[in-house]
C-alpha cells in the first residue's frame, strides 16, 4: 500500500494526502511486519548489487 500511496502522491499531485496515509499505515504495522519489510529490502539490495557486480565483470 505504500507504493500505491506514493503513486497517488506523484501521479495526482496529492503529496500531503499520500504522506499522511503512508504515516498512518506505518503506525499500524506490527513488529513482525517491520522485520519482514527489513528482510525484503536487504534481500532486494543484495540481488541488485550482485546483478551490478555480474554486469561489471562481463566487461
C-alpha positions as CSV (number, residue, x, y, z in Angstrom):
1,X,0.0,0.0,0.0
2,X,2.9,2.3,0.5
3,X,3.8,2.2,-3.3
4,X,0.1,2.8,-4.0
5,X,0.0,5.9,-2.0
6,X,3.3,7.1,-3.4
7,X,1.8,6.6,-6.9
8,X,-1.2,8.7,-5.9
9,X,1.1,11.4,-4.5
10,X,3.3,11.6,-7.6
11,X,0.7,10.9,-10.2
12,X,-2.1,13.1,-8.9
13,X,0.0,15.7,-7.1
14,X,-1.6,14.9,-3.7
15,X,1.6,14.8,-1.8
16,X,0.2,15.8,1.6
17,X,-2.6,13.2,1.4
18,X,-0.2,10.4,0.4
19,X,2.3,11.2,3.1
20,X,-0.4,11.2,5.8
21,X,-1.7,7.9,4.5
22,X,1.7,6.4,4.5
23,X,2.4,7.5,8.0
24,X,-0.9,6.2,9.2
25,X,-0.2,2.9,7.6
26,X,3.2,2.6,9.2
27,X,1.7,3.2,12.6
28,X,-0.4,0.1,12.4
29,X,2.3,-2.3,11.2
30,X,3.3,-5.0,13.7
31,X,6.9,-5.7,14.7
32,X,6.9,-8.8,12.6
33,X,5.7,-6.9,9.5
34,X,8.6,-4.4,10.1
35,X,11.0,-7.3,10.3
36,X,9.7,-8.8,7.1
37,X,10.0,-5.4,5.3
38,X,13.5,-5.0,6.5
39,X,14.5,-8.5,5.3
40,X,12.8,-7.9,2.0
41,X,14.8,-4.7,1.5
42,X,18.0,-6.4,2.4
43,X,17.4,-9.2,0.0
44,X,16.5,-6.9,-2.8
45,X,19.6,-4.8,-2.2
46,X,21.8,-7.9,-2.3
47,X,20.2,-9.0,-5.6
48,X,20.7,-5.6,-7.1
49,X,24.3,-5.4,-6.0
50,X,25.0,-8.9,-7.2
51,X,23.5,-8.1,-10.6
52,X,25.6,-5.0,-10.9
53,X,28.7,-6.9,-10.0
54,X,28.0,-9.5,-12.6
55,X,27.4,-6.9,-15.3
56,X,30.7,-5.1,-14.4
57,X,32.6,-8.4,-14.5
58,X,31.4,-9.0,-18.1
59,X,33.4,-6.0,-19.3
